[in-house]
Amino acid sequence: MSRLKVFVVAVAFMCVGALGLVSINDYRGFLARNDIITFSTKSAWFIWVSPLCMYFSLLLFQYLITKKQVNFNNKIGSIFGFIAVIGFIFNFFLSFYVDFKLKNENYITCDKSSWMAPNKYVKDISLCK
């Protein structure tokens, strides 16, 4: 594999890992019960898969720097993989809970621009834009 391809893949893994930081806002907005809450299973799942993606990106960057074959630490990789699987299962049930809880607290779901867009919950319909 060429060094450019390895670099691009490493940066892609790092960007996916960084999305985990952005998805923290989904959880924080829900816990704080903001007037506008954006929550999506897809975006909230990034927080769980980001450690695995960051680990892969660090391995790839180490390969680029040392130019040697990098050993995959099975213990660390399996722990991060386990976190990702548990997070996927947790998020599956959490998305139903968030929807149920917010609708019981009189939040309104705004219309989505596409089926891929995250759910937007508001306390007042005028906040939907």
C-alpha positions in Angstrom: 0.0 0.0 0.0 1.4 3.4 -0.9 2.3 5.9 1.8 -0.3 8.4 0.5 -3.1 5.8 0.8 -2.0 4.9 4.3 -2.0 8.6 5.3 -5.5 9.1 3.8 -6.9 6.1 5.7 -5.2 7.2 8.9 -6.7 10.7 8.6 -10.1 9.2 7.8 -10.0 7.1 11.0 -8.9 10.1 13.0 -11.8 12.2 11.6 -14.3 9.5 12.5 -12.7 9.3 16.0 -13.0 13.1 16.3 -16.7 12.8 15.6 -17.0 11.1 19.0 -16.2 14.4 20.6 -19.0 16.1 18.5 -21.5 13.4 19.5 -21.0 14.2 23.2 -23.3 17.2 22.5 -26.1 14.8 21.7 -25.8 13.3 25.2 -25.2 16.6 26.9 -28.2 18.2 25.3 -30.5 15.3 26.3 -29.2 15.3 29.9 -29.5 19.1 30.3 -33.0 19.1 28.7 -32.2 22.0 26.4 -35.0 23.7 24.5 -33.6 22.2 21.3 -32.2 18.6 21.5 -30.7 16.9 18.5 -30.2 13.2 18.9 -29.4 10.5 16.4 -28.4 7.0 16.9 -25.8 7.3 14.1 -24.1 10.4 15.6 -24.4 9.3 19.2 -22.7 6.0 18.3 -19.5 7.7 17.2 -18.6 8.3 20.9 -18.4 4.5 21.3 -16.5 3.7 18.1 -14.1 6.6 18.4 -11.5 4.9 20.6 -11.2 2.0 18.1 -10.8 4.5 15.2 -8.2 6.5 17.0 -6.3 3.4 17.9 -6.3 2.3 14.2 -5.2 5.8 13.1 -2.3 5.8 15.6 -1.2 2.4 14.3 -1.2 3.7 10.8 0.7 6.9 11.7 3.2 4.8 13.5 3.6 2.7 10.4 4.2 5.9 8.4 6.8 7.2 10.8 8.8 4.0 11.5 8.3 2.4 8.0 8.1 -1.0 9.8 5.3 -3.4 10.2 3.2 -2.4 13.2 2.1 -5.0 15.7 -1.5 -4.9 16.6 -2.0 -5.3 20.4 -4.8 -7.8 20.6 -5.7 -6.8 24.2 -6.1 -3.1 23.4 -7.8 -3.8 20.1 -10.2 -6.3 21.6 -11.1 -3.9 24.5 -11.8 -1.0 22.0 -13.8 -3.5 19.8 -15.8 -4.6 22.8 -16.5 -1.0 23.7 -17.8 -0.4 20.1 -20.1 -3.4 20.2 -21.5 -2.6 23.6 -21.9 1.0 22.5 -23.8 -0.1 19.5 -26.2 -2.2 21.6 -26.5 0.5 24.2 -27.3 3.1 21.6 -29.9 1.0 19.9 -32.0 0.9 23.1 -31.0 4.4 24.1 -32.5 5.9 21.0 -35.9 4.4 21.8 -35.6 5.6 25.4 -34.7 9.2 24.3 -37.6 9.3 21.9 -40.0 7.9 24.5 -38.7 10.1 27.4 -38.7 13.4 25.4 -42.2 12.8 24.0 -43.5 12.2 27.5 -41.9 15.5 28.6 -43.9 17.2 25.8 -41.1 17.7 23.4 -42.2 17.9 19.7 -40.3 16.2 16.9 -39.5 18.5 14.0 -39.9 17.4 10.4 -36.6 16.0 9.0 -35.1 17.3 5.8 -34.1 13.8 4.9 -34.3 10.3 6.4 -30.6 10.5 7.3 -31.0 13.7 9.3 -30.9 13.5 13.1 -34.1 13.8 15.1 -34.7 17.3 16.4 -36.8 17.7 19.5 -38.1 21.1 20.6 -40.3 22.4 23.4 -42.0 24.9 21.1 -42.9 24.3 17.5 -41.7 27.7 16.6 -38.1 26.5 17.3 -38.3 24.1 14.3 -36.6 25.7 11.3 
